Amino acid sequence: QVQLVESGGGLVQAGGSLRLSCAASGPTFSSYAMGWFRQAPGKEREFVTAISRSTNSTYYSDSVKGRFTISRDSAKNTIYLQMNSLKPEDTAVYYCAASRARIFLPAMVRNYDSWGQGTQVTVSS
């Protein structure tokens, strides 16, 4: 299984930006579809965005579309989440995840095989 380590979280004011990174180690990174999820206190883990393994197609939840961008740097075995125009409701622990599912369903938690430890993002109003 691939190992994932997130970084880049922190405290930012509403309207600001942050970039999260997820470094992967282990088997071939390019064979994984990758996703970002988040979980706020007292809430279920929710899908944020994902990128497929072959075509690098991207998928976004409606709540972040137009504000967040996912990207992959295969040379560095890293994916990124650029978050702009942040809102207080974006406050959560953000998790990176990897999927080798033959049929990739980007928004399904159970579709992912490996998870990072999470990084806290706090947006103040």
Phi and psi in degrees as a GROMACS rama.xvg file:
@    title "Ramachandran Plot"
@    xaxis  label "Phi"
@    yaxis  label "Psi"
@TYPE xy
-78.8722  145.742  VAL-2
-102.791  139.08  GLN-3
-124.932  136.132  LEU-4
-132.548  118.491  VAL-5
-90.93  154.762  GLU-6
-155.55  166.299  SER-7
104.812  -3.34803  GLY-8
-70.9099  171.296  GLY-9
165.589  -165.712  GLY-10
-105.044  130.744  LEU-11
-143.122  151.262  VAL-12
-78.8095  155.367  GLN-13
-55.2682  136.832  ALA-14
92.4673  -11.465  GLY-15
-83.6954  -174.501  GLY-16
-131.839  153.504  SER-17
-144.616  152.786  LEU-18
-123.421  120.322  ARG-19
-93.1829  146.956  LEU-20
-122.583  151.133  SER-21
-136.439  109.003  CYS-22
-93.7615  132.505  ALA-23
-112.555  142.049  ALA-24
-135.846  153.981  SER-25
118.562  -147.614  GLY-26
-59.1355  172.024  PRO-27
-50.3303  117.793  THR-28
-62.2066  -37.577  PHE-29
-69.2226  -12.4107  SER-30
-85.2125  -0.342965  SER-31
-108.541  136.677  TYR-32
-80.9497  147.48  ALA-33
-126.175  149.743  MET-34
-144.507  162.515  GLY-35
-119.578  133.275  TRP-36
-125.277  165.86  PHE-37
-142.962  156.013  ARG-38
-142.324  118.453  GLN-39
-92.2618  157.982  ALA-40
-56.0062  130.928  PRO-41
76.9504  4.87183  GLY-42
-120.374  162.273  LYS-43
-77.2133  158.293  GLU-44
-66.9999  132.952  ARG-45
-124.741  148.634  GLU-46
-68.728  138.171  PHE-47
-113.111  -58.2366  VAL-48
-162.869  161.639  THR-49
-153.35  160.786  ALA-50
-136.024  132.739  ILE-51
-75.1239  168.055  SER-52
-87.2282  -30.1576  ARG-53
-100.92  -49.3487  SER-54
-96.314  -5.75624  THR-55
55.8064  33.8947  ASN-56
-67.4192  145.224  SER-57
-116.375  152.724  THR-58
-136.658  141.202  TYR-59
-136.428  146.069  TYR-60
-73.4408  155.596  SER-61
-61.4289  -30.7709  ASP-62
-70.5643  -18.601  SER-63
-119.081  -6.87253  VAL-64
-58.4509  131.014  LYS-65
89.3484  -12.987  GLY-66
-114.485  -34.1015  ARG-67
-108.714  149.584  PHE-68
-137.115  128.611  THR-69
-100.429  142.813  ILE-70
-147.221  162.054  SER-71
-129.139  134.15  ARG-72
-117.566  96.1805  ASP-73
-66.6811  -28.5513  SER-74
-65.8938  -28.7719  ALA-75
-104.826  2.88144  LYS-76
51.7463  45.9779  ASN-77
-138.083  142.188  THR-78
-116.122  157.619  ILE-79
-127.243  153.143  TYR-80
-129.414  105.07  LEU-81
-86.9429  121.239  GLN-82
-117.12  116.536  MET-83
-116.394  163.984  ASN-84
49.0244  48.9577  SER-85
-65.7071  146.983  LEU-86
-122.178  156.132  LYS-87
-54.8294  -32.6446  PRO-88
-72.8038  -5.74835  GLU-89
-82.0278  -6.96118  ASP-90
-61.4236  125.27  THR-91
-178.84  171.49  ALA-92
-88.1643  128.449  VAL-93
-102.826  130.869  TYR-94
-117.907  137.978  TYR-95
-94.1207  144.758  CYS-96
-144.292  152.664  ALA-97
-124.45  141.759  ALA-98
-132.189  134.193  SER-99
-113.042  15.7278  ARG-100
-58.2526  138.456  ALA-101
-64.4284  -39.4796  ARG-102
-108.518  109.693  ILE-103
-86.7129  118.957  PHE-104
-113.738  95.6382  LEU-105
-59.6869  -29.6291  PRO-106
-91.7495  -1.67386  ALA-107
-93.5296  119.134  MET-108
-55.3832  -41.3984  VAL-109
-69.7107  -9.35764  ARG-110
-76.6591  -12.3089  ASN-111
-104.29  138.642  TYR-112
-95.901  -30.6982  ASP-113
-131.767  145.923  SER-114
-134.157  146.88  TRP-115
-81.7547  -179.115  GLY-116
-84.9688  -13.9011  GLN-117
96.3034  152.131  GLY-118
-137.125  135.35  THR-119
-80.7477  132.622  GLN-120
-120.53  123.691  VAL-121
-124.469  124.434  THR-122
-113.744  118.435  VAL-123
-92.7218  148.732  SER-124
